[in-house]
């Protein structure tokens, strides 16, 4: 929790205010940039970085006193020297001089900061991946850096205990418990329940393997926070790669199975929609370390890492007002991470096709995308397919009226035929699929039902519904969103509503639920997940 003591709040405010002034630093600078995390305030001044730890206590992390912040600053410098060169300079005092806080002044010490060399932004691996500039050769260099690091990292007494099934279970349970305040706000209750149960089942079933990992030296004092933003490339050789910001505040988070450490990076690559690089990274590391059990353990630990990121983002949301754009962004981040964590641990018992339908503006695509992520299913959007077959860009805005142009009955029929055909093809190969379209005409639902009769797959229809006034508000907001493929407007919604009513008739032998989307995304998503038959991955 964040310390709400008045003196502490005033202290933090003074850090922000005083260290935003260029004359607060020993360097000659014209501008001070400030970046924040849930545990640090970072000041970037020229070629130097000063990181100040927040006076917070989250249970797993305790920076609540000045002495602790100094101690963990020194630990940060010591531990990160293992994977960096000439980056961490040391811990320096923040003093009070002439009524203002100042870095390395002559007055009494009020705070401590970790002093670092500023690393090049264009070398951050996260940005290289986003820009398509990171390939398998770059990941090979990461592998070589880690292959040189892990055999030298501490193991044995003081480290091995953190790799036991009991210790891992404690960390996972802590994640579950600390996520509970965010149920129905960001996280669907069934997701947390599935993660909890599947994790416990894995730990029970793999207890012997995990003990063997301890016995064979696979538990190491690692990095603890090995993701793309913490890897900076300064040259072509592996040793010119700086891996920063390892965990200093808690050995039970930093120490553990090598698989848990590298799972963070693999998960991060998945999150950036580069599973190809994630798979290559783990395959290469498995080969270089001769560790045949690494891939299946990484799969399990990726869920833990994704859940950690979701939880941390939940913590960060506490300081953002819901009406701010940043809140929408962090909500999306939380959803993507928790959906990823769920997908790593559970799967449909059989290939599953989920039709997500309803009137325009009722939240179909939001729900469909989350279902697709969680099932690792192909997402088939009628909006995208319609524009594909008519030769338009997916994000091109069109003004064709309902029932004419690309929305004519003929084009609509071709759109549904194409979507159902692709869905059946995917399901026949053992894949799950999500069909995202209005499906207002009963004939389309009937055709989908009949098409799936010849496929060994489950079929579920999820109908989205919400009050007309909410739809109107959503469609107005969507009009300014150029990332949406839908051209639906308020007039189209009203025509649909007049023709088909607010809710759809049942189709015999088609499982059908109605989900009220006039709630948080998490609550609506929870209702949809409850009707799907999900089981733990083996």
C-alpha positions as CSV (number, residue, x, y, z in Angstrom):
1,X,0.0,0.0,0.0
2,X,1.1,3.6,-0.5
3,X,1.9,5.5,2.7
4,X,-0.7,8.2,3.1
5,X,1.0,10.0,6.0
6,X,0.8,13.7,5.5
7,X,4.6,14.2,6.0
8,X,5.3,11.5,3.5
9,X,3.0,13.0,0.9
10,X,4.7,16.4,1.4
11,X,8.1,14.8,1.1
12,X,7.2,13.2,-2.2
13,X,5.7,16.5,-3.5
14,X,8.9,18.3,-2.7
15,X,11.0,15.6,-4.5
16,X,8.8,16.3,-7.6
17,X,8.9,20.0,-7.3
18,X,12.5,20.6,-6.3
19,X,14.1,18.0,-8.6
20,X,12.2,19.3,-11.6
21,X,14.5,22.3,-11.5
22,X,17.7,22.1,-13.5
23,X,19.8,23.8,-10.8
24,X,19.0,20.8,-8.4
25,X,21.6,18.7,-10.1
26,X,25.4,18.8,-10.2
27,X,25.3,18.5,-14.0
28,X,24.8,21.5,-16.3
29,X,21.4,20.8,-17.8
30,X,18.7,22.8,-19.4
31,X,15.8,20.4,-19.0
32,X,14.7,17.7,-16.6
33,X,12.5,14.9,-17.8
34,X,10.5,12.8,-15.3
35,X,9.3,9.2,-15.7
36,X,7.3,7.2,-13.1
37,X,6.6,3.7,-12.1
38,X,4.6,2.4,-9.2
39,X,7.8,2.1,-7.1
40,X,10.1,4.9,-8.5
41,X,10.4,8.4,-9.7
42,X,13.0,8.7,-12.4
43,X,14.7,12.0,-13.3
44,X,16.6,12.2,-16.7
45,X,19.1,15.0,-16.9
46,X,21.4,15.0,-19.9
47,X,23.4,11.8,-19.9
48,X,22.6,10.9,-16.3
49,X,19.6,9.3,-14.6
50,X,18.6,9.6,-11.0
51,X,16.1,7.0,-9.7
52,X,14.3,7.8,-6.4
53,X,12.4,5.0,-4.7
54,X,8.9,5.8,-3.6
55,X,8.1,5.4,0.2
56,X,5.7,2.5,-0.4
57,X,5.0,-0.8,1.2
58,X,3.3,-3.4,-1.0
59,X,4.1,-6.4,1.2
60,X,6.4,-8.0,-1.3
61,X,8.3,-4.7,-1.4
62,X,9.0,-2.4,1.5
63,X,10.6,1.1,0.8
64,X,8.8,2.7,3.7
65,X,11.8,4.1,5.6
66,X,14.8,6.2,4.5
67,X,17.2,3.5,5.7
68,X,15.4,0.8,3.6
69,X,15.5,3.0,0.5
70,X,19.3,3.5,0.9
71,X,19.9,-0.2,1.5
72,X,17.8,-1.3,-1.5
73,X,19.5,1.4,-3.6
74,X,22.8,-0.1,-2.8
75,X,21.5,-3.6,-3.5
76,X,20.2,-2.3,-6.9
77,X,23.7,-1.1,-7.8
78,X,25.4,-4.3,-6.6
79,X,23.0,-6.8,-8.3
80,X,22.7,-5.0,-11.6
81,X,26.5,-4.8,-12.0
82,X,26.3,-8.5,-13.0
83,X,24.5,-7.8,-16.3
84,X,25.7,-4.3,-17.1
85,X,29.0,-2.4,-17.6
86,X,29.6,1.2,-16.6
87,X,25.9,1.9,-16.1
88,X,25.3,2.0,-12.3
89,X,27.5,4.7,-10.7
90,X,26.2,4.3,-7.1
91,X,23.8,5.7,-4.5
92,X,23.9,9.5,-3.9
93,X,22.3,11.7,-1.3
94,X,19.5,14.1,-1.9
95,X,20.1,16.9,0.5
96,X,18.2,20.0,1.7
97,X,20.1,23.2,0.8
98,X,18.6,26.7,1.2
99,X,15.1,25.3,1.6
100,X,15.3,23.1,-1.5
101,X,16.1,19.4,-2.2
102,X,19.2,19.0,-4.2
103,X,21.3,16.1,-5.6
104,X,24.6,15.7,-3.7
105,X,24.4,19.1,-1.9
106,X,26.0,20.0,1.4
107,X,23.0,20.0,3.6
108,X,21.3,17.3,5.7
109,X,20.3,14.1,3.8
110,X,16.6,13.9,3.1
111,X,16.5,11.1,0.5
112,X,18.7,8.8,-1.6
113,X,18.9,8.2,-5.4
114,X,20.5,5.6,-7.6
115,X,22.7,7.4,-10.1
116,X,23.0,5.8,-13.6
117,X,24.3,6.5,-17.0
118,X,21.5,7.2,-19.4
119,X,21.3,4.6,-22.1
120,X,20.3,5.2,-25.7
121,X,16.5,5.1,-26.4
122,X,17.1,3.7,-29.8
123,X,18.7,0.6,-28.4
124,X,15.8,-0.5,-26.1
125,X,14.8,-3.9,-27.3
126,X,11.1,-3.2,-26.7
127,X,11.3,-0.4,-29.3
128,X,13.3,-2.5,-31.7
129,X,10.6,-5.2,-31.6
130,X,7.8,-2.7,-32.1
131,X,9.6,-1.2,-35.1
132,X,10.3,-4.7,-36.6
133,X,14.1,-4.2,-36.2
134,X,14.6,-7.2,-33.9
135,X,15.1,-10.5,-35.5
136,X,16.3,-14.0,-34.5
137,X,19.9,-12.8,-34.6
138,X,19.2,-10.2,-31.9
139,X,17.5,-12.8,-29.7
140,X,20.5,-15.1,-30.3
141,X,22.7,-12.4,-28.7
142,X,20.4,-12.2,-25.7
143,X,20.7,-16.0,-25.4
144,X,24.5,-15.8,-25.4
145,X,24.4,-13.1,-22.7
146,X,22.2,-15.2,-20.5
147,X,24.1,-18.5,-21.1
148,X,27.2,-16.7,-19.8
149,X,25.3,-15.2,-16.8
150,X,23.3,-18.1,-15.3
151,X,26.1,-20.6,-14.5
152,X,27.9,-17.8,-12.6
153,X,24.8,-16.6,-10.7
154,X,24.5,-17.7,-7.0
155,X,22.8,-21.0,-6.2
156,X,22.6,-23.3,-3.2
157,X,21.7,-22.2,0.3
158,X,19.9,-18.9,0.4
159,X,18.7,-19.3,-3.2
160,X,17.5,-22.9,-3.7
161,X,14.6,-22.5,-1.3
162,X,13.0,-20.0,-3.7
163,X,12.7,-22.6,-6.4
164,X,10.6,-25.1,-4.4
165,X,7.0,-25.8,-5.3
166,X,6.0,-24.3,-2.0
167,X,7.8,-21.0,-2.7
168,X,6.4,-20.7,-6.2
169,X,2.9,-21.5,-4.9
170,X,3.3,-18.7,-2.3
171,X,4.2,-16.2,-5.0
172,X,1.3,-17.2,-7.2
173,X,-1.1,-17.1,-4.2
174,X,0.1,-13.6,-3.4
175,X,-0.7,-12.6,-7.0
176,X,-4.2,-14.0,-6.7
177,X,-4.8,-12.3,-3.3
178,X,-3.5,-9.0,-4.5
179,X,-5.7,-9.1,-7.6
180,X,-8.9,-9.7,-5.7
181,X,-9.7,-5.9,-5.2
182,X,-9.7,-5.6,-9.0
183,X,-12.3,-8.3,-9.7
184,X,-15.1,-7.1,-11.9
185,X,-13.3,-3.8,-12.4
186,X,-10.6,-5.2,-14.6
187,X,-10.4,-8.9,-14.0
188,X,-13.2,-11.5,-14.6
189,X,-13.7,-13.6,-11.4
190,X,-13.6,-16.8,-13.4
191,X,-10.2,-15.8,-14.8
192,X,-8.7,-15.5,-11.3
193,X,-10.3,-18.8,-10.3
194,X,-9.0,-20.6,-13.4
195,X,-5.5,-19.2,-12.9
196,X,-5.5,-20.2,-9.2
197,X,-6.8,-23.8,-9.8
198,X,-4.7,-24.5,-12.9
199,X,-1.5,-23.2,-11.1
200,X,-2.1,-25.4,-8.1
201,X,-2.8,-28.4,-10.3
202,X,0.5,-27.9,-12.2
203,X,2.5,-27.5,-9.0
204,X,1.0,-30.6,-7.5
205,X,1.5,-32.7,-10.7
206,X,5.1,-31.4,-11.3
207,X,6.4,-31.5,-7.7
208,X,9.0,-34.1,-8.6
209,X,10.3,-32.2,-11.6
210,X,10.5,-29.0,-9.5
211,X,12.5,-30.8,-6.8
212,X,14.8,-32.2,-9.5
213,X,15.4,-28.6,-10.7
214,X,16.6,-27.7,-7.2
215,X,18.8,-30.8,-7.0
216,X,20.5,-30.1,-10.3
217,X,21.3,-26.4,-9.8
218,X,18.6,-24.9,-12.0
219,X,17.6,-22.4,-9.3
220,X,19.7,-19.2,-9.5
221,X,19.9,-15.7,-8.2
222,X,18.6,-14.3,-11.4
223,X,17.4,-11.0,-12.8
224,X,13.7,-11.2,-11.7
225,X,12.3,-8.6,-14.2
226,X,13.7,-9.7,-17.5
227,X,11.5,-8.0,-20.1
228,X,12.1,-6.1,-23.3
229,X,12.3,-2.6,-21.8
230,X,15.2,-3.7,-19.6
231,X,17.4,-4.9,-22.4
232,X,19.4,-2.2,-24.2
233,X,21.7,-2.9,-27.2
234,X,24.8,-0.6,-27.5
235,X,26.7,-2.7,-30.0
236,X,26.8,-5.9,-32.1
237,X,28.5,-8.1,-29.5
238,X,26.6,-9.9,-26.7
239,X,28.8,-8.2,-24.0
240,X,27.6,-4.8,-25.4
241,X,24.1,-5.6,-24.3
242,X,23.0,-3.9,-21.0
243,X,20.3,-5.7,-19.0
244,X,19.2,-3.3,-16.3
245,X,16.6,-3.0,-13.5
246,X,16.9,-6.4,-12.0
247,X,14.8,-7.0,-8.8
248,X,16.7,-5.8,-5.7
249,X,13.8,-5.5,-3.2
250,X,12.9,-9.2,-2.6
251,X,15.0,-12.4,-3.2
252,X,12.0,-14.6,-3.5
253,X,11.0,-12.7,-6.6
254,X,14.5,-12.5,-8.0
255,X,15.7,-16.0,-7.1
256,X,14.1,-19.0,-8.7
257,X,14.2,-21.4,-11.6
258,X,16.0,-20.2,-14.7
259,X,12.8,-21.0,-16.6
260,X,10.9,-18.4,-14.4
261,X,13.5,-15.8,-15.2
262,X,13.4,-16.2,-19.0
263,X,9.7,-16.7,-19.1
264,X,9.3,-13.0,-18.5
265,X,11.0,-12.2,-21.8
266,X,9.2,-14.9,-23.7
267,X,5.9,-13.6,-22.3
268,X,6.8,-10.0,-23.2
269,X,7.5,-11.1,-26.8
270,X,4.1,-12.8,-26.9
271,X,2.4,-9.6,-25.6
272,X,4.1,-7.6,-28.4
273,X,2.5,-10.1,-30.8
274,X,5.8,-11.8,-31.7
275,X,5.3,-15.4,-30.6
276,X,7.7,-16.4,-33.4
277,X,10.5,-14.6,-31.6
278,X,9.4,-15.9,-28.2
279,X,9.5,-19.5,-29.6
280,X,12.8,-19.0,-31.2
281,X,14.3,-17.5,-28.0
282,X,13.2,-20.4,-25.8
283,X,14.2,-23.1,-28.4
284,X,17.7,-21.5,-28.8
285,X,18.1,-21.2,-25.0
286,X,17.0,-24.8,-24.5
287,X,19.6,-26.0,-27.0
288,X,22.4,-23.9,-25.7
289,X,21.8,-24.8,-22.0
290,X,20.9,-28.5,-22.7
291,X,17.8,-28.1,-20.7
292,X,15.0,-30.3,-22.1
293,X,12.5,-29.4,-19.5
294,X,12.8,-25.6,-20.1
295,X,9.9,-25.2,-22.6
296,X,7.1,-26.7,-20.5
297,X,8.2,-24.9,-17.4
298,X,8.4,-21.6,-19.4
299,X,4.8,-22.2,-20.5
300,X,3.7,-22.3,-16.9
301,X,5.9,-19.4,-15.7
302,X,4.8,-17.2,-18.5
303,X,1.3,-17.3,-16.9
304,X,2.8,-16.1,-13.6
305,X,4.7,-13.3,-15.3
306,X,1.7,-12.1,-17.3
307,X,-0.3,-12.1,-14.1
308,X,2.4,-10.1,-12.3
309,X,2.3,-7.5,-15.1
310,X,-1.5,-7.3,-14.9
311,X,-1.4,-6.8,-11.1
312,X,1.3,-4.1,-11.3
313,X,-0.8,-2.3,-13.9
314,X,-3.8,-2.6,-11.5
315,X,-1.7,-0.9,-8.8
316,X,-0.8,1.9,-11.3
317,X,-4.4,2.5,-12.2
318,X,-5.1,3.7,-8.6
319,X,-3.3,7.0,-9.4
320,X,-5.2,7.6,-12.7
321,X,-8.6,9.2,-12.9
322,X,-11.1,7.1,-14.9
323,X,-12.0,10.0,-17.2
324,X,-8.3,10.3,-18.4
325,X,-7.1,8.7,-21.6
326,X,-4.3,7.1,-19.6
327,X,-6.9,5.1,-17.7
328,X,-8.3,3.6,-20.9
329,X,-4.8,2.6,-22.0
330,X,-4.0,1.0,-18.7
331,X,-7.3,-0.8,-18.6
332,X,-6.5,-2.3,-22.0
333,X,-3.1,-3.3,-20.8
334,X,-4.5,-5.1,-17.7
335,X,-7.0,-7.0,-19.9
336,X,-4.4,-8.1,-22.4
337,X,-2.1,-9.3,-19.6
338,X,-4.7,-11.2,-17.6
339,X,-6.2,-12.7,-20.8
340,X,-2.7,-13.9,-21.8
341,X,-2.1,-15.4,-18.3
342,X,-5.4,-17.3,-18.6
343,X,-4.6,-18.6,-22.1
344,X,-1.3,-19.9,-21.0
345,X,-2.9,-22.1,-18.3
346,X,-6.3,-23.2,-19.7
347,X,-7.8,-24.2,-23.1
348,X,-11.1,-25.4,-24.4
349,X,-11.7,-29.1,-23.8
350,X,-12.7,-29.4,-27.4
351,X,-12.3,-27.1,-30.4
352,X,-14.8,-24.3,-29.8
353,X,-16.5,-21.8,-32.1
354,X,-18.0,-18.8,-30.4
355,X,-20.4,-16.6,-32.3
356,X,-20.5,-13.1,-30.7
357,X,-23.5,-11.3,-32.1
358,X,-26.0,-8.5,-31.4
359,X,-27.1,-5.1,-32.6
360,X,-24.3,-2.7,-33.7
361,X,-22.8,-0.8,-30.8
362,X,-23.6,-3.4,-28.2
363,X,-19.9,-4.3,-27.6
364,X,-19.5,-7.3,-29.8
365,X,-15.9,-6.7,-30.9
366,X,-14.6,-5.9,-27.5
367,X,-16.0,-9.1,-26.1
368,X,-15.0,-11.2,-29.2
369,X,-11.4,-10.0,-29.0
370,X,-11.1,-11.0,-25.4
371,X,-12.6,-14.4,-25.9
372,X,-10.3,-15.0,-28.9
373,X,-7.2,-14.0,-26.8
374,X,-8.2,-16.3,-24.0
375,X,-9.0,-19.3,-26.2
376,X,-6.0,-18.6,-28.5
377,X,-8.6,-18.6,-31.2
378,X,-8.7,-17.1,-34.6
379,X,-10.8,-13.9,-34.6
380,X,-13.1,-13.5,-37.7
381,X,-14.6,-10.1,-37.9
382,X,-17.4,-9.5,-40.4
383,X,-16.4,-5.8,-40.7
384,X,-13.0,-6.8,-41.8
385,X,-14.1,-9.6,-44.1
386,X,-16.7,-7.4,-45.7
387,X,-14.1,-4.8,-46.6
388,X,-11.7,-7.4,-47.7
389,X,-14.0,-8.9,-50.3
390,X,-15.1,-5.5,-51.5
391,X,-11.5,-4.3,-51.9
392,X,-11.5,-1.6,-49.1
393,X,-8.9,-1.0,-46.4
394,X,-10.1,-2.4,-43.0
395,X,-10.0,1.1,-41.4
396,X,-11.5,3.0,-44.3
397,X,-14.7,4.8,-43.3
398,X,-17.6,4.3,-45.6
399,X,-21.0,6.1,-45.7
400,X,-23.0,3.4,-47.4
401,X,-26.5,3.1,-46.0
402,X,-27.8,0.1,-44.3
403,X,-28.9,-2.4,-46.9
404,X,-27.0,-0.8,-49.8
405,X,-23.5,-0.6,-51.2
406,X,-21.2,-2.9,-49.3
407,X,-24.0,-3.5,-46.9
408,X,-26.4,-4.8,-49.6
409,X,-28.0,-8.2,-49.0
410,X,-25.7,-9.8,-51.7
411,X,-22.5,-8.6,-50.1
412,X,-23.8,-9.4,-46.6
413,X,-24.5,-13.0,-47.7
414,X,-21.1,-13.3,-49.2
415,X,-19.6,-12.0,-46.0
416,X,-21.4,-14.5,-43.8
417,X,-20.7,-17.4,-46.2
418,X,-16.9,-16.5,-46.2
419,X,-16.8,-16.1,-42.4
420,X,-18.6,-19.4,-41.7
421,X,-16.5,-21.2,-44.2
422,X,-13.3,-20.0,-42.7
423,X,-14.6,-20.8,-39.2
424,X,-15.5,-24.4,-40.1
425,X,-12.2,-24.9,-41.8
426,X,-10.3,-23.8,-38.7
427,X,-12.4,-25.9,-36.4
428,X,-12.0,-29.0,-38.6
429,X,-8.2,-28.6,-38.1
430,X,-8.7,-28.6,-34.3
431,X,-8.5,-24.8,-33.8
432,X,-11.0,-22.7,-31.9
433,X,-12.5,-19.7,-33.6
434,X,-14.6,-16.6,-32.7
435,X,-17.1,-15.2,-35.2
436,X,-17.7,-11.5,-34.7
437,X,-20.8,-10.2,-36.5
438,X,-24.3,-9.0,-35.8
439,X,-25.9,-12.4,-36.8
440,X,-29.3,-10.5,-36.7
441,X,-31.0,-12.6,-39.3
442,X,-32.0,-15.9,-37.9
443,X,-31.1,-17.6,-41.2
444,X,-27.4,-16.8,-40.6
445,X,-27.5,-18.3,-37.1
446,X,-29.2,-21.4,-38.5
447,X,-26.6,-21.8,-41.3
448,X,-23.8,-21.5,-38.8
449,X,-25.4,-24.2,-36.6
450,X,-25.9,-26.5,-39.6
451,X,-22.4,-25.9,-40.9
452,X,-20.8,-27.0,-37.6
453,X,-22.8,-30.2,-37.4
454,X,-20.1,-31.9,-39.5
455,X,-17.3,-30.7,-37.3
456,X,-16.2,-32.1,-34.0
457,X,-16.4,-28.8,-32.2
458,X,-18.6,-27.0,-29.6
459,X,-20.7,-24.1,-30.9
460,X,-21.9,-21.3,-28.6
461,X,-23.8,-18.1,-29.4
462,X,-23.2,-15.1,-27.2
463,X,-25.6,-12.3,-27.8
464,X,-24.5,-8.8,-26.6
465,X,-27.2,-6.4,-25.3
466,X,-27.3,-3.0,-23.7
467,X,-29.8,-0.1,-23.4
468,X,-30.3,2.1,-26.5
469,X,-29.0,5.2,-24.8
470,X,-25.7,3.5,-24.0
471,X,-25.4,2.3,-27.6
472,X,-25.9,5.9,-28.9
473,X,-23.1,7.1,-26.6
474,X,-20.8,4.3,-27.8
475,X,-21.5,4.9,-31.5
476,X,-20.8,8.6,-31.0
477,X,-17.4,7.8,-29.4
478,X,-16.6,5.3,-32.1
479,X,-17.1,7.8,-34.9
480,X,-13.8,9.5,-33.9
481,X,-11.9,6.2,-33.5
482,X,-9.9,5.5,-36.7
483,X,-8.8,2.0,-35.4
484,X,-12.3,0.6,-35.8
485,X,-13.3,-1.3,-38.9
486,X,-17.0,-0.8,-38.3
487,X,-19.0,1.8,-40.1
488,X,-22.1,1.4,-37.9
489,X,-23.9,4.7,-36.9
490,X,-26.8,5.6,-34.7
491,X,-29.2,5.5,-37.7
492,X,-28.0,2.0,-38.7
493,X,-28.5,0.8,-35.1
494,X,-32.1,2.2,-35.1
495,X,-32.9,0.5,-38.4
496,X,-31.6,-2.8,-37.0
497,X,-33.5,-2.4,-33.8
498,X,-36.7,-1.6,-35.7
499,X,-36.3,-4.6,-37.9
500,X,-35.1,-7.2,-35.5
501,X,-36.0,-6.0,-32.0
502,X,-33.6,-5.5,-29.1
503,X,-33.1,-9.3,-28.6
504,X,-32.9,-12.3,-30.9
505,X,-35.1,-15.4,-31.1
506,X,-33.6,-18.7,-30.1
507,X,-32.4,-21.1,-32.8
508,X,-33.1,-24.7,-31.9
509,X,-30.0,-26.7,-30.8
510,X,-27.8,-23.6,-30.7
511,X,-26.6,-22.8,-27.2
512,X,-27.5,-19.2,-26.7
513,X,-26.8,-16.7,-23.8
514,X,-27.5,-13.0,-23.6
515,X,-24.7,-10.9,-22.0
516,X,-25.5,-7.4,-20.7
517,X,-22.6,-5.2,-21.7
518,X,-23.8,-2.2,-19.8
519,X,-21.4,-3.1,-17.1
520,X,-17.6,-3.3,-16.8
521,X,-15.9,-5.3,-19.6
522,X,-14.8,-7.8,-16.8
523,X,-18.3,-8.5,-15.7
524,X,-19.6,-9.1,-19.3
525,X,-16.5,-11.2,-20.1
526,X,-17.1,-13.3,-17.0
527,X,-20.6,-14.3,-18.1
528,X,-19.2,-15.3,-21.5
529,X,-16.4,-17.4,-20.1
530,X,-18.7,-19.2,-17.7
531,X,-20.5,-21.1,-20.5
532,X,-17.2,-22.2,-22.2
533,X,-15.7,-25.6,-21.2
534,X,-12.2,-24.6,-20.2
535,X,-9.7,-27.1,-18.7
536,X,-6.1,-26.9,-17.5
537,X,-3.4,-27.3,-20.1
538,X,-1.2,-30.4,-19.7
